């Protein structure tokens, strides 16, 4: 059902995104093979950027995208099984 209040719709979207982001953080910090996940994240990041860059989007969208990827990378690096070698 569409929301009639745009501010409420945006607030709902922000809440949903935050919940999804936190869930990804948990999976990253507990992934059984964080090195593989790190590699897959890098590939997904490049594919994702390639998909959105041709479109006219605000620079803030790219910055937000990169911030989220950096946060997930940080969660993977915090995984005790992550090997920096």
C-alpha positions as CSV (number, residue, x, y, z in Angstrom):
1,X,0.0,0.0,0.0
2,X,1.6,3.3,-1.0
3,X,2.2,5.9,1.7
4,X,0.6,9.2,1.3
5,X,3.1,11.0,3.5
6,X,6.5,11.3,1.7
7,X,8.3,12.1,4.9
8,X,7.0,9.0,6.6
9,X,7.9,7.0,3.5
10,X,11.5,8.2,3.6
11,X,11.7,7.6,7.3
12,X,10.4,4.1,6.8
13,X,12.9,3.5,4.0
14,X,15.7,4.7,6.3
15,X,14.6,2.4,9.1
16,X,14.4,-0.6,6.7
17,X,17.9,0.2,5.3
18,X,19.4,0.5,8.7
19,X,17.9,-2.9,9.8
20,X,19.3,-4.5,6.6
21,X,22.7,-2.9,7.1
22,X,23.0,-4.1,10.7
23,X,22.0,-7.6,9.6
24,X,24.8,-7.6,7.0
25,X,27.2,-6.4,9.7
26,X,26.3,-9.3,11.9
27,X,26.8,-11.8,9.0
28,X,30.1,-10.2,8.1
29,X,31.4,-10.4,11.6
30,X,30.5,-14.1,11.9
31,X,31.1,-15.3,8.4
32,X,32.9,-18.7,8.3
33,X,35.2,-17.5,5.5
34,X,35.6,-13.7,5.8
35,X,38.5,-13.7,3.3
36,X,36.2,-15.1,0.6
37,X,33.4,-12.8,1.6
38,X,35.9,-9.8,1.3
39,X,36.8,-10.9,-2.2
40,X,33.2,-11.3,-3.2
41,X,32.3,-7.9,-1.7
42,X,35.0,-6.3,-3.8
43,X,33.6,-7.9,-7.0
44,X,30.0,-6.9,-6.0
45,X,31.2,-3.3,-5.3
46,X,32.7,-3.0,-8.7
47,X,29.7,-4.4,-10.5
48,X,27.3,-2.3,-8.4
49,X,29.2,0.9,-9.2
50,X,29.4,0.0,-12.9
51,X,25.6,-0.4,-12.9
52,X,24.8,2.9,-11.3
53,X,27.5,5.2,-12.7
54,X,26.0,5.6,-16.2
55,X,22.8,7.0,-14.6
56,X,22.3,10.6,-13.6
57,X,22.4,10.3,-9.8
58,X,23.6,12.7,-7.1
59,X,27.2,12.4,-5.9
60,X,25.8,11.8,-2.5
61,X,24.4,8.5,-3.7
62,X,27.9,7.3,-4.7
63,X,29.3,8.5,-1.4
64,X,26.6,6.7,0.5
65,X,27.2,3.5,-1.5
66,X,30.9,3.7,-0.7
67,X,30.3,4.4,3.0
68,X,28.1,1.2,3.2
69,X,30.7,-0.9,1.4
70,X,33.4,0.5,3.8
71,X,31.3,-0.4,6.8
72,X,30.8,-4.0,5.6
73,X,34.6,-4.2,4.9
74,X,35.2,-3.1,8.4
75,X,32.9,-5.7,9.8
76,X,34.6,-8.4,7.8
77,X,38.0,-7.2,9.0
78,X,36.7,-7.4,12.6
79,X,35.8,-11.1,12.1
80,X,38.3,-13.1,14.2
81,X,38.7,-15.5,11.3
82,X,39.8,-12.8,8.9
83,X,43.5,-13.2,7.8
84,X,45.3,-10.0,6.8
85,X,48.0,-12.0,4.9
